[in-house]
Amino acid sequence: NLLLVRRGVLPDGEAYNNLRGEDSMSSKNSVLPQSPLRIAIIGCGGMARHHTVAMLRHQELGQIPVVCEPSAETYARFAVLFNDVGLTPPPNEPDLAVLLREHAEALDAAFIITPHVLHHEQAGACMEAGLDVLLEKPMVMNTVEARSLIEIRNRTRQHLVVAFNGSLSPQIRTAVTMLRSGELGAILNIHGVVWQSWNSHTQNTWRQAPEIAGGGFLFDTGAHLLNTVADLAGEPVIEVAAWLDNRGPAVDILGAVMARLASGVLITLGGCGDTIESCASDVRVFCTNGILRTGVWGERLEVQRAGDADLTPVEVPASHGAWEQFMRVCRGEIENPSPPEVGLRMAILWDMIRASAQQGGAPVTQHDAEQLVKSEGAVAKI
């Protein structure tokens, strides 16, 4: 589905001040710059096929020696991508434990593109097996799992990159640089909105099963909104008021969020997952000396400074997407733009949103979100 293709608790400040964490370290199994990265694809569904089409165009950067997909029918659809370009499809090992035991020595990394509830266990297992990991968003289901993956990353010294299109895009990286430099002045307000005909495209799928998905539209497509706005803000969210509306299904379809940063910056977020056939976003950062406009996937970057008649595009370097940035991180060419601390940051914000929504929109703090997660008995299993 092309629409779905476009759409992933520390003390206050810690998740922001340590965003690079230990992930600037060199992986113990780093590959030579001229060697294609050997990547196992874990999960061969629609998003995996989307990423693989792009990867097959640049086989000099990465190759796929083996995949892990429990559904024979899904694997058959995935294999067609290789047949279409005259390549032999990689073998499928449906059991991840077997794949890691038999193939880890011949691999450099794993790209995990599976239902959200599986992310923590699978990413942990791959890092324990000595592989760098590119993990689809949202990184995990909650803050307990997020902290656990950070501990595993630190202990195994493997790279863990969360596949947030925004944080991995040159548009958002450039926007963050501009905002931190002060050239647009102080940030006053941030407003972001994302919309998609998500409900109709996800009915009768795991994405509307809360025990598997962890949330609905605002945790799935909306994860890009939460992450990109947090990335642009660059400081902790200290208070949240939120409302979620399921409109019948078992997960959220609509969402409205108001938040306050530690510096006093005000944030407003909106998510609509039940509109006409579409998938788009708009993010604005209002500063004392200018206005910056981008999107949750980093699909644009425009700036309007004092005296300008309108927004004008900002030139940024070209990029082949999240997987290319991951390969550059593995080769030591760039610092990890989207480490697991980014996933923790989003998990904290999502838990605050849930805590407020469960109280009818009452303002909540990070402590309130911690109590919610504790009451749910969240654990991290490997």
C-alpha positions in Angstrom: 0.0 0.0 0.0 1.7 3.2 -1.2 -0.1 5.3 1.5 1.4 3.2 4.2 4.8 3.4 2.6 4.9 7.2 3.1 3.6 7.4 6.6 8.2 4.1 14.4 11.7 7.0 31.3 14.6 8.8 31.9 14.9 11.7 34.4 13.9 15.0 32.7 16.4 15.9 30.0 18.4 12.7 30.0 16.8 11.2 26.9 17.7 14.4 25.1 21.2 15.2 26.5 22.4 11.6 25.7 20.9 11.3 22.3 24.1 10.1 20.8 24.7 7.8 23.8 27.3 5.0 23.1 26.3 4.7 19.5 29.2 6.8 18.1 31.3 3.7 18.9 32.7 1.6 16.1 30.9 -1.7 15.6 33.2 -4.7 16.3 32.3 -6.2 12.9 32.5 -3.1 10.8 32.9 -3.7 7.1 35.4 -2.1 4.7 34.1 0.9 2.9 34.2 -0.8 -0.5 32.4 -3.9 0.7 28.6 -4.2 0.2 26.9 -4.5 3.6 25.4 -8.0 4.1 21.9 -7.4 5.5 19.3 -10.0 6.6 15.7 -8.7 6.1 13.6 -9.7 9.1 9.9 -9.5 8.0 9.0 -9.4 4.3 5.7 -7.5 4.3 4.7 -4.4 2.4 7.2 -2.0 4.1 10.0 -4.5 3.6 9.2 -4.8 -0.1 9.2 -1.0 -0.4 12.7 -0.8 1.1 14.0 -3.7 -0.8 13.0 -2.2 -4.2 15.3 0.8 -3.4 18.1 -1.5 -2.1 18.1 -3.6 -5.2 18.9 -0.4 -7.2 22.1 0.0 -5.3 23.6 -3.4 -4.8 27.0 -1.9 -4.6 26.0 -0.6 -1.2 24.1 -3.6 0.3 23.1 -7.2 -0.4 20.5 -9.5 1.1 21.9 -13.0 1.6 19.0 -14.3 3.7 15.6 -13.3 5.0 13.3 -14.3 7.9 9.6 -14.5 7.1 7.2 -17.0 8.7 4.5 -16.6 6.0 5.2 -18.6 2.8 2.8 -16.4 0.9 4.4 -13.2 2.1 7.9 -14.6 1.2 6.6 -15.5 -2.3 5.5 -11.9 -2.9 8.9 -10.7 -1.6 10.8 -13.1 -3.9 9.1 -11.6 -7.0 11.1 -8.4 -6.5 14.4 -10.3 -7.2 12.9 -12.3 -10.1 11.8 -9.0 -11.7 15.5 -7.8 -11.8 17.0 -11.1 -12.9 18.3 -12.1 -9.4 17.9 -15.3 -7.5 15.8 -14.6 -4.4 17.6 -15.0 -1.0 16.7 -18.1 1.0 14.0 -17.8 3.7 14.6 -19.1 7.2 11.3 -18.6 9.0 12.8 -19.0 12.5 15.0 -16.0 13.6 16.9 -18.1 16.2 17.9 -20.6 13.5 18.8 -17.8 11.1 21.1 -16.2 13.6 22.7 -19.5 14.7 23.4 -20.6 11.1 24.0 -17.3 9.2 25.2 -14.6 11.7 28.8 -15.2 10.8 28.1 -14.4 7.2 26.1 -11.2 8.0 26.9 -7.7 9.0 23.5 -6.4 9.9 19.7 -7.0 10.1 16.9 -4.8 9.0 13.8 -5.5 11.2 10.5 -4.7 9.6 7.9 -6.6 11.7 4.9 -5.9 13.9 5.8 -3.5 16.8 5.4 -6.0 19.6 8.3 -8.1 18.1 10.8 -5.3 17.8 12.4 -5.5 21.2 13.0 -9.2 21.3 14.2 -9.4 17.7 16.5 -6.4 17.8 18.0 -7.6 21.1 18.6 -11.1 19.6 20.3 -9.7 16.5 22.6 -7.4 18.5 23.5 -10.3 20.9 24.4 -12.3 17.7 26.9 -9.6 16.7 24.8 -7.8 14.1 24.2 -4.1 13.6 20.5 -3.3 13.5 18.2 -1.0 11.5 14.9 -1.1 13.3 11.6 0.1 11.9 9.6 2.7 13.9 8.2 2.8 16.5 11.3 1.3 18.1 9.5 -0.5 20.9 6.1 -0.7 22.7 7.1 1.3 25.9 9.9 3.0 27.9 10.9 -0.3 29.6 11.7 -1.9 26.3 13.5 1.2 25.1 15.8 1.3 28.1 16.5 -2.4 27.7 17.6 -2.0 24.0 19.9 0.9 25.0 21.5 -1.4 27.6 22.0 -4.2 25.0 23.4 -1.7 22.5 25.9 -0.5 25.1 26.9 -4.0 26.1 27.2 -5.5 22.7 28.7 -2.3 21.1 26.6 -2.8 18.0 25.0 0.0 16.1 21.2 0.4 16.5 19.5 2.8 14.2 15.8 3.5 14.4 14.3 3.9 10.9 12.6 7.3 11.4 12.6 8.9 7.9 12.6 12.3 9.4 15.6 12.0 11.7 17.5 10.2 9.0 16.7 12.8 6.3 19.0 15.6 5.3 16.1 18.0 5.6 15.5 17.4 9.3 19.2 17.2 10.0 19.7 20.6 8.3 16.6 22.0 10.1 18.0 21.0 13.4 21.3 22.6 12.6 19.6 25.8 11.7 17.5 25.9 14.8 20.4 25.1 17.2 22.6 27.7 15.5 20.2 30.4 16.5 20.0 31.9 13.0 16.2 31.9 13.2 16.2 33.2 16.7 14.5 31.5 19.7 11.8 28.9 19.1 8.4 30.1 20.2 5.9 27.5 19.0 5.9 24.2 17.1 2.8 23.0 15.2 2.6 19.6 13.5 -0.2 17.7 11.8 -0.3 14.4 9.9 -3.2 12.8 8.1 -3.9 9.6 6.2 -6.8 7.3 5.1 -5.2 4.9 7.7 -8.4 3.4 9.2 -9.7 2.0 5.9 -6.3 0.6 4.9 -5.6 -1.1 8.3 -8.9 -2.7 9.2 -8.6 -6.4 10.0 -4.8 -6.2 10.2 -2.3 -6.3 13.1 -2.1 -2.5 13.1 -5.5 -2.3 14.7 -4.7 -5.0 17.4 -3.5 -3.0 20.4 -1.6 -5.9 22.0 0.5 -6.2 18.8 0.6 -2.6 17.5 0.9 -0.8 20.9 -1.4 2.0 19.6 -3.3 3.2 16.6 -2.7 5.9 14.0 -0.8 8.3 16.3 1.6 5.4 17.3 2.0 4.1 13.7 2.1 6.8 11.0 1.9 9.4 13.8 5.2 8.1 15.3 6.9 10.1 12.5 5.1 13.2 13.8 6.0 12.6 17.5 9.7 11.9 16.6 10.3 14.7 14.1 8.7 17.4 16.4 10.8 16.1 19.3 13.9 16.1 17.2 13.3 19.7 16.1 12.5 20.8 19.7 15.7 19.2 21.1 14.6 19.4 24.7 12.4 17.5 27.1 8.6 17.7 27.0 7.6 18.4 30.7 3.8 18.5 30.4 1.2 17.0 28.0 -2.5 17.3 27.6 -4.0 14.9 25.0 -7.2 13.4 23.6 -7.5 10.3 21.6 -10.6 9.1 19.7 -10.9 5.5 18.5 -14.0 6.1 16.4 -15.1 2.4 16.8 -11.8 0.4 16.4 -9.8 -0.9 19.3 -7.0 1.7 18.7 -6.8 5.5 18.3 -7.8 7.0 15.0 -7.8 10.7 15.8 -5.5 12.6 18.2 -4.9 16.1 19.5 -2.0 17.0 21.7 -0.8 20.1 23.5 2.6 20.1 25.2 5.1 22.3 26.9 8.9 22.1 26.8 11.3 22.7 29.6 12.1 26.1 28.1 8.4 27.1 27.9 8.1 26.5 24.1 4.5 25.4 23.3 3.7 22.5 21.0 0.4 21.5 19.3 0.0 18.3 17.4 -2.8 16.8 15.4 -3.4 13.4 13.8 -6.3 12.3 11.6 -6.3 8.7 10.5 -9.7 8.6 8.9 -9.9 11.2 6.2 -10.0 10.9 2.4 -7.5 8.9 0.4 -4.3 10.7 1.3 -1.1 10.6 3.3 0.6 13.9 4.1 1.9 16.2 6.8 2.9 19.7 7.7 5.3 20.9 10.5 6.0 24.5 11.3 8.5 26.0 13.7 7.8 29.6 14.6 10.9 31.5 15.8 11.6 35.1 16.8 13.5 35.7 13.5 11.8 33.4 11.0 9.5 30.5 10.3 10.7 27.0 9.3 8.4 24.5 7.5 9.1 20.8 7.0 7.2 17.5 7.1 7.2 14.5 9.5 9.2 12.4 6.9 11.5 15.2 6.1 9.8 15.6 2.7 10.6 19.3 2.4 12.5 22.1 4.1 11.5 25.7 3.6 12.3 28.9 5.5 10.9 32.4 5.7 13.0 35.1 7.4 12.0 38.6 8.4 11.4 40.6 5.3 10.8 37.6 3.0 7.5 37.6 1.1 7.1 33.8 1.5 8.8 30.5 2.4 11.7 29.5 0.2 13.2 26.0 -0.3 16.5 25.1 1.4 18.9 23.0 -0.6 20.1 19.8 1.1 22.2 16.8 0.1 20.5 14.0 -1.8 19.8 10.7 0.0 18.6 7.3 -1.0 16.7 6.8 2.3 17.0 5.3 5.7 18.9 2.2 4.7 21.6 4.3 3.0 22.1 6.3 6.1 22.2 3.1 8.1 25.0 1.8 5.9 27.0 5.0 6.4 26.6 4.7 10.1 27.9 1.1 10.0 30.9 2.1 7.9 31.8 4.9 10.4 31.2 7.6 7.8 28.6 9.5 9.9 27.4 9.6 13.5 24.2 7.8 14.1 21.4 10.4 13.5 18.7 8.1 15.0 20.1 6.1 17.9 17.9 4.2 20.4 17.8 7.3 22.6 15.5 8.7 19.9 13.2 5.7 20.3 13.2 6.3 24.1 12.4 10.0 23.6 9.3 9.0 21.5 8.3 6.3 23.9 8.3 8.8 26.8 6.1 11.2 24.8 3.7 8.5 23.8 3.3 7.3 27.4 2.6 10.9 28.4 0.0 11.1 25.7 -1.7 7.9 26.7 -1.6 8.9 30.4 -3.3 12.2 29.7 -5.9 10.7 27.3 -6.9 8.1 29.9 -7.7 11.0 32.2 -9.8 12.9 29.7 -7.1 15.3 28.7 -5.8 16.2 32.1 -2.3 17.6 32.0 0.4 15.0 33.0 4.1 15.0 33.6 6.7 12.4 32.8 6.3 11.0 36.4 2.6 10.4 35.7 3.5 8.4 32.5 6.0 6.4 34.5 3.2 5.4 36.9 1.0 4.3 34.0 3.7 2.1 32.6 4.4 0.6 36.0 0.7 -0.1 36.6 0.6 -2.0 33.3 3.4 -4.2 34.5 5.5 -3.6 31.3 8.5 -5.9 31.1 11.3 -6.3 28.5 11.7 -9.9 27.4 14.6 -11.3 25.3 
